[in-house]
Amino acid sequence: MDTFLGLWEIGTPKLYLIWFVVFAAQVIIAEINRRWLWTVMALWMVGGIALMPYAAIHGTPMVGWFPFGKYVIMVSVSILNGYLLWLGRNNPDKFHRNILIIGFVSWLGVSANIMEANIRDITIYLQADVYNACAADWQCLKEINDTHILDMINGLPESRGIEAPIHSDAWYQAVAANFAKTNVGIDPSTGFRTIGGWWNIASAIAGCLNIITMTGFAKMTVTTNRKQKVKGLIWPDMIWPWVIAYDLWNHAFLYNALADYTWYCTLALLLAATIPAFAWAKGQWLWFRCYTLMFWIAMNNIFPEYLISPAQNNFATMNPTANIICSMAALIANIALLIYCIYVMAVKKRRPYTTGLFQDFKAYRTVVTEHCDDRDKYWLCDMIPETPKELGFEPESNVPPANGFVSHLFWWGKEDKRYPKLRTPLSADPVLSARGIVSDTQWDTPAAKLNTK
């Protein structure tokens, strides 16, 4: 059988056209949301909430309650991210002062989505025999269709070439017989084809490692460089090493769990976030991932009859070798990333979540030079020995600005434990000063000392 990358059937020209439309629509919506922030509230707060009853009534009989739950969660996350970008644009001091909470919530949101996928991967591994038995049982296949408004069986590769009348008992028996000749199972609750095996465990481990290596959330920021026309939500550590490891893991998981739908929900959906983050919106993978996923989940809940029906799919090859390759690639990439993180922590004494680890990468430098002014450049470095100049951030001044941003972690108590080097004075943040935090003024920037005389 001819295949596309060994993962999917070749498919018809129509499916390639649909793929391009899906990809383009996701990128365009996320970019519109980034450029005109009011559209986030219009589309996802007003529109998203208004359409929830329709999605519940119209969509859940076709796709179940789980996708609807995902829709509700993503509406909430989209509103939150829109607020965070608004806060960073309009009150950068407050944004930086509360970055530990802001960053942790963002990290937790992505981590929860990854863990939910890991649980699903492990469930497929544990239920593989059950799914295989259902696929080979014509009555189970019939029950799947009887409990779904959409026809989940007709159109599957196993239903091809059967001469018996569609949906007759003989037809279901013939489909089950075709399934029995393969190692392909079917989840009775969703009607999705699966192949369970040890690769599910490998993918789940990769997902856990991807959570651990999602570093630098306490150094998220919003564009402060005035040369940038569009101010974005920036996570500097989310550059190509982590993004590629994430993409490999997410593809492996979805290929294990929703193989027939990965033509759109990995090849199109992942590229719709990765390409902008590597091209014109560097450091903004989180934003594009959020709003491309929001758009895709909304469409699946509002128009499931067009996107969930087997007739719209470019089917997976359901070859265990493909599952193994995808899962092992994800595992190897995430192990390599973890090793690098441990190396940086040991050699350069950086802390993974509060300082970040990827400052030595050219991609990180590019994010900083394109999106950060001197206030942010010195803030990004105020808990590590290196200066912005030493890291290649190209600061306009060799001394920190007196009116810059100040890092303070709550477990420091009343002490200022930023790295002892020239830095923005604590007095630059009146709120922190009012809390009675004690700082060693010998490290204050000369400009600040002049201002106090």
N, C-alpha and C positions, 0 to 999 in steps of 0.2 A: 504494500500500500504506500502510495506517495504521501509524504508528510511535510509539514512546515516546521522546520527545526527539530523534527522527531517528536514534537509535542502535540501537534494538532493535525487534523486532516487538512488537505489542501483547501477545501471549501470552494464555494461559488464566488464570482466577482461581487455579488450583492453583499456577502459577509465582509469583504475587504472594504467596501464602501461604508457599511455600517460602522466598522471599526474606526475608520478615519473620522466619521461624523462624531462618534462617541469621544474619541481622543480630543478632537478640536473643540468640542463643546465644553469639555471639562477644563481645558486650559483657558479658554476664553472667559468662562464664568469666574474662575479663580482670579484671573488677571483683572477683570472688572471689579471684583470685590476688593482687590488690593489697591486699585487706583482710586476708586470712589467708595469710601467706607460706608456711606449711607446705604449702598446697595446690600451690604451684609444684613442690616436691620430690615430693609424692605423685603429682601428675598427670604431670609432664613428666620428672622424673628417674627415678622408679621405674616409673611407667606407660609413659612414652615409650620408655625403654630396653627394658623388658620386651616391648613390642609391636613392636620393630624386626624380629625374625625373621618374625613374622606379616606385617608390611607388606612385607618383602622377598619372601616366598613368595607371598602372596596378591595384593599390589598391583602389583608390578613387571610381571607378565605382561600387565596391563591398561593401565598408564600408563607403563611404561618405568622405567629406572633414574634418570633425572634427578629426578623428583618424590621418589623415595626418598632421593636424595642431599640434596635440599632439606630433607626431613624430619629427617635426621640432623643437618644443620647447625642447624636451628631448635631441635631439642632441646638442643643444646649452648648456643646463644645464650640460650634460656629459662632454663636452669640458671644461666648466668653472670649474667644480669640479676637473677635471684632472689637470688643471692649478694651482688651489689652492693647491693641494697636492704637485705639483712640487715646487711651491713657498715656501711652508712651509718646504720642505726637503732641499732646496738649499739656501734659504735666510730667516731663521727663524726670524731674527730681523725685517725685512720688513713685514713679515707676522703678527707678533704680533703688530707692530706699526699701521697697518691698519686693525686690527681685527674688529673694529666697522663696517667698510664698508663691509668687507668680511662676517662677521657674519650676518649683516642685509640683505645682498643680499641672503644669504643662507636661512635665516628665511623667507624672502619675497617669494622666489621661492616655498617653501613648502606651505606657507600660500595661495598663489595664486591657487595652485592645490587644496587645501582643499576648498577654496571659490568657485571655479568653480564647484566642486562636490556639495556643498551646494545649489548653484543656480539650478543645475540639479534636486536635491531632491525636492526643492520647486516647480519646474516646473512640475514634475510628480504629485505632490499633486494637483496643480491647473488644470492640464490637464487630471486628472483621468477619468472623464466622456467622454472626447474626445477619449481617448485611448480605453476605454471599448466599445464605440460606433463603433470604427473602427474594433475591433476584432469581433464584432457581425455582421458586414456588409461584405458580401462576395465580393462585388465590391472593397471595401477598401483593403481587403486581396489580391485580384487579382492585384490591382494597386501597392501594395508593391513589389510583385514579378516582375511585368512589369518594375519597375523602378530600380531594382537591378539585377546585373548579376548573383549573387548567388540566389539560391532558399531559401528564408527565411521562408517559410511556411511548405513545405513538410518535415517531420521528427519531427515536434513539437508534443508533446503528444496529442494535439487536432486533429491531422491529422491521428491518429492511428485508424485502424479498418474500414476505409471508403472504400466502395466497388466501388464507382464511379471512372471512369478513372481520373488519376492524372492530375490536372490543368484544368479539364473541369469545366464548370460553376456549374455543380451539385456537383463536388468535393469541390469547394470553398464554396458553400452553406452549405454543410455538415460540413465543418471545422468551418464556422461561427456559425452554430447551436450549435456545441460543445462548442465554446467560450461563447455563450450566456447563457449556463447552469452554467457558473462559474462567478467569479468576476475578471477574468483575462483580462487585456487590452493588447493592442499592439501599440507600438509607430510607426505611419505610416512612419516617416522619417528614422527609423533605422530597423524596423522589429523585435525589441526586445520585449518580453513579459514583462509586468509590473503589479504591484498591487499598486495603489495609495491609500493613507490614511494618517491619522494623524501621523503615524509612520515616514513619510517623514519629517515632521516638527521636530519631536523629534531628528531624525538623523542630520538634519541641525543645530539644536541648539548645539548638541554634537560636531559637526565639528567646530563651532565658538569657543566653549570653548577650543577645542584642539589647536586652533591657539593661544589663550590667554595664555595657559599653556606651550607653546613651549618656554621655558626659557633658559637663559644662552648663547645666541648666541655671546655675546662679550667676552666669555671665551672659544671659540673654539681654538683648537691648532692642532699641528701635532706631532706625536711621537718624543720625544727627549731622551727617555731612550735607551742608547746604547745596552742594553741587548736584545732589540726587533729587530729581523731580518727584519721585515717588518714595515716600518713607515706608519701609517695610518692617515687619517683625523679624528680628535677626537672632539666630541661634548659631554663633560662630563655630562651635564644635561640630555642628551638623554639616560636615563637608563630605567629600567623596568616600573616605574609608568607611564611615558609618552608614551613609546612604546606600552604598552598594551592598554592604553586608545586610542591611535591612531589606533591600529589594530582593536579594537572593533568598533570604528567609521567607519573606511574604509570598513570593512566587511559589516556593516549595510547599508552604502550608496550603495555599489555595489550590495548587495542583493536586495535593493529597486529598483535600476536602471538597473542592468544587471544580473538579478538573474540567468539566464541559463548559464552565463559565469563565475560565481563565483567559480565553481569547480577548475578552473585554476587561475583566476585573483584575488582571495582572498586566498583560502586555500593553493595554491601553491606559489603564488607571495608574499603574506605577510610573510609566513613562511621562504621563501628564504632570506628575510632580517632580520627577527627576530632571527632565530636560530644562524646565525653567530654572531650577536650582543650580544647574550647571552652566546656564547661559546668561539670561538677562536678570535673574532674580537670585543672585548668589547669597547663600546663607538663609534663604527663606523657604527651605524645603517644607518645614512644618506648616507654613501657611498654605502652600499649594496642596500638600497632602490632605489637610483638613477640608479645603473647599472643593477639591476634585472628588474626594470621598463623599462629602455631603451631597454633591450634585448626583453622583451615581446612586447612592442609597435612596435619595428622594425619588429619582426616576424609577427605581425598582419597586418602590412602594406605591407610587402613583400610577405607573403604567406597567404593571407586572405582566399583563397579557402579551405585551410586545417584547419584553426583555427576558422573561423567565421561560417562556415556551421553548421546548426543544427545537422548534422550527427555526429559531433565530440564532442557534448556536453553531459555532465551528467546533465540532466535537474533538475531545482529546483522544489520543491514540490508545489510552488505557494500557500502555506497555509498562510493566513494573520497572524496566530499565530506566525509563524516563523519570519515574518517581525517585529512584535511587540516585541518579545523577543530580537531580534538582536538590534533593535533601542533603546529599553529601557536599555539594558545592556551597550550600548555605552554612553547613556545619564547619567546614574548613575555613571559610571566610570569617566567620564569627570567632573561631578559635584564634586565628591569626590576629584579628583585631584585639582580642582580649590580651594576647601575649604582648602586643605593642603597648597597650594601656598599662600593663603591669611594669613593663620596661621603663616607661616615662615616669611612672609613680616612684619607682625605685631609684632611678638615676637622677632625675631632675626634681624630685621631691614635690611634684605637683599633686594636688588633690583632685580626684576625678570630677566631682560634682560642683565644687565651689570655685575652683580656678580654671577647670577645663584642662585638656591634655594635648590639643592639636595645634598649638601656637607655632610650631616649627614647620608646618606645612604651607606650601605656597598658596594653596587654596584658602587657607585661613587668613593669610596676609592680604590676599585679594579682597576677601569679604571686609576686613577691617579698613583697608585703605579706601575702598569704594563707599563704605557706609558710615564710617565713624569720624567724628571730629576729634580734636585733642582731648576733650573731656572724656570721651569714651575710650580712646586709645590708652590713656593713663589709668583709667578705671579698670580696664581689662587686665592690666598688669600689676595692680596694686597689692596683690597677695603672693606674687612670685618675684624672684630676684631680678629677672631680666627687665629691661626698660623697653618702651615702644621702639626706640631707635635700634636697640640690639636685636629685636625680633623682626626688624624690617617693616614696621608699620608706618614709616615715613611721617612722623609727627611734624607739625609746623614749628614747634618750639622744643628745645631740649630740656625744658623744665615743665613740670605739671602746671596746669592752669589753677589759679587761686579760686576760681568759681566752678571747679569741676565736680564730679560725682564722688561720693564716699562710700566705700564698702564697709558694712558692719554686720556680722553674723550674730544672731541672738545669744548663742552660747558663749560669746566673748564677755557677756555681762557688761560691766562698766569700763572695760579696757578696750583700747584700740589696738588690735593685733594685726593690722596690715603690715606688710613686709617693711622692715626698717630701712627705708631709702627715701629719697626725695619724693614727696607726694602732695596731693591736694590736702589742705588743712581740714580738720574735722569741722571747723567753723563754717565751711562752705555749705554744710547742711544744718540749718538752725534747729531742726527737729531733733537730730542726734545730739547736738550740743545741749539742748534743753533737757535731755535725759540724764545729764550728768556724766557722760562718758569722758574718760580721761585719756588724753592723747599726748604723746611726747612731741612737743613743738619743735624740737631740733630737726625733725624731718620735714617740717613744713616748707613748701616751695618758697624761694626768695621773694616772689611777687607778693605772697601772702604776708610775709614779715614786713615788707615795705608798707603794705596797706594798714598795718596795725600801729605804725609809728605816727 
